[in-house]
């Protein structure tokens, strides 16, 4: 079974992509696991941290790291039961956004965030594939502004902080590629419609499922 995370700054098309993948990959028995807006993660605390982000960047990071852990545990259970999993944002979003927020406000907590990020990743399920979505700033802002405003964080439309976050996502993607333990798919959604984006992601996910199944089969033959 494969576990796929989908990350990127707000307005790059993550929700739409996940919806289409859920429809197009029914044959793969895929389930979606929510990370950032979990109802079992005391949403009142999330609201407080969002409203007071400048003074609580590290506290907010810890909160969302716990959300990552909840999602990770849920994904493990699904994988054990034979299902493929799509994580709607994961640890990479937590790392990228909080580094971006800290750079935007002060840059005083970067070393702490880096240490916490490394330790957090050790406790979470290892994804088989990480999909990162990017978009031109003008296109991204149009998408964010079309959403229900209740869904938007106050910094979703702040170009500078989202620019920092995209840089962080690209850095994370580059690191994962160097390490070679996670398949990485990067998609610039700017000039693509939602179905074209879904087609690209779907092809990569099907390939990951095929590779995983082939690897398991080889190990089974060797162990026989």
N, C-alpha and C positions, 0 to 999 in steps of 0.2 A: 504494500500500500504506500502511496506517496502523500507527502504533506507539502503543500504549496502556500507560500505567503505572498500577499499582494500589497505593495506599499508605494507611497508617493505623496507629494504635497496635495493639499486640498484642491479639488477642481481638475484633477488629471484624468478622472473617469473611473476611479476604483469601484464605486458602487454599481455603476452601469455594467462594467466588465464582469463583476462577480455575478450579477443577475443573469447576464447572457451565458456565462460559463455554466451556471447551475442548470440552465435550460438545455444547453448544447451538449453537456457531458453526462446526461442522465445514464447512459450506458456504462459509465465508469463508477456509478454509485458514489457520487461526490456529495459531501456535506459541507456547509459553510459554518465557520466558527467565528463569532464576533469577539473582538478584543477591546476596542477603545470605549464602546458604549454599553458595556455589560450591565444588565439590571441587577446582578448579584454583587455589584461593586459599589454599593452605597452612592448612588448618583448625586446626593446632596453634597457629599465631599468633593466629587468631581466638579460640581458647579462652583463651590467655594474656591477651589484651587484655580479654576479657569478665570474667575473674577479677580483673583489676587495673585496672578501668575508672576508678576515682577518680583514679589517678595518670597515666593515659594517655589522656585524652579526645581530645587532638589526634592522637596516634598512631593511635588507633582510627578517628578520622575519616578519616585518610589511607588506612588499610587498606581501609575500606569505599568510599572514593572510587575506589580501584583496582578494587575489585569492580564498581563502577558502570561503569568504563571497559571492563572485560572484557565485561560484559553489553551495553554500548553497541555494542562492535565486533561482537558476535555478532548483535545485533538488526539492524545495518547489513547484514550478510551475508544474513540471512533476507529483509530487505526488498528487497535487490537481486535475489534469486531469485524475487520475486513473492509472498512470504508476508506476511500480516499478523502483527503481533507483540504479545503481552501481556508486559510486564515485571513480574515478581513482586517488587515494591518497586523503587525506583530512587533517583535522587539526592535526591528530596524527602524520603524516609525518612532518608537519611544526614544531611541538614541538620537536619530537625526533631528527630530523636532526640538528636543530639550537642549541639545547643543546649540541649535539655531536660536532658541529663545534666550539662552544665556549670553551668546555672542551679541545679540540685539540689545539686551539690557545692561550687561556689565562685563561678561567674560570672566567673572570671578570664580565660577564653579566648574570650569571645564575639566580640571584634573579630577575632581570628585566624580563628575558624571562619567568620565572615561573609566575610572576604577569600578564604579557601580555597573556600568555597561558590561565590562568583561566578566564580572562575577554573576550578573544576571543571566547572561547567555549560557553559562555552565549549567544552570538549573533548569533550562527549558528544552523542550523537544527540538531535535535538530531537523530543520526543514530539508526536503530534497531539492526544492527549487524555490528561488526567490525572484518574483517578478516586480520590477520597478517601473513605474509609469512617470513620464515627464510631459510637460506641455509648455508651449510659448506663453509668456506672462499674460498677454492680452486675451488669449483664448481661455486660459485658466480662470481669469477674473470674470469673464462672461458666464462661465459655468457656475462659479461660486455665487454670483449675484442672482442667477436663476433659481437657486435652491431656496427652500423655505428658510427664512432668516433665523428661525429657532435652531436650525442645524449648524449654524456658523459660529465658530469661535471668533472673538474680537480681532484676532490676528490673521484670520483666513484671507482677508483682503489686503493685508500689509505686504506690499511687494518685497520690501527689503528682507524681512524675516523669512518669507517663503523662498526667497532667493538663496538665503543661507541654508535653509532646509534642503533644497534641491542639491546644492553643492555637497551637503553631508550624505545624501542618498547616493550620489555618484561615487563618493569616497568609499562608502560601505560596499557598493557593488564591485568596485575595483578590488577591495580587500578580499571579498569572497571569491572573486575570480583568481586572485593570486594563490589563495589557500587551496582552491580546487576541490573542496569538499561539498560545495553546494552549487547546483546548476543555476546560472544567472541569466535572466531574460530581461533586457531593457527595451522599452517601447516608448518612442516619442509619439504621443497621440495627437499632436497639433494638427496635422493635415490628414488625419484618418477619421473616418466615421466610426461609430461604436462597433459596428459589425466587423469592420476590417481589423480593429484592435482585438476583438474577441477571437477572430480567426487565427491571428498570429499567436495569441496566448494559448488557444486551444491546441494548436499544432505542437507547441513546446510541452504542454502538459501531457498530451498523449505520448509523446516521445519519452518523457520522463517515466510514465507508467510502464511503457514497453521495456525501457532499460532496467527498471527495478525488477520487473518480472523475470527478465532474462538473467539478471544477476542472481536472483533467488534460485532459479532453475539450475544454474551452473553450480552453485554451492551445494544444492541438493544432490546433484550427480556426483560431485567430488566426495561428498560425505557418505554416499551409498556404499 
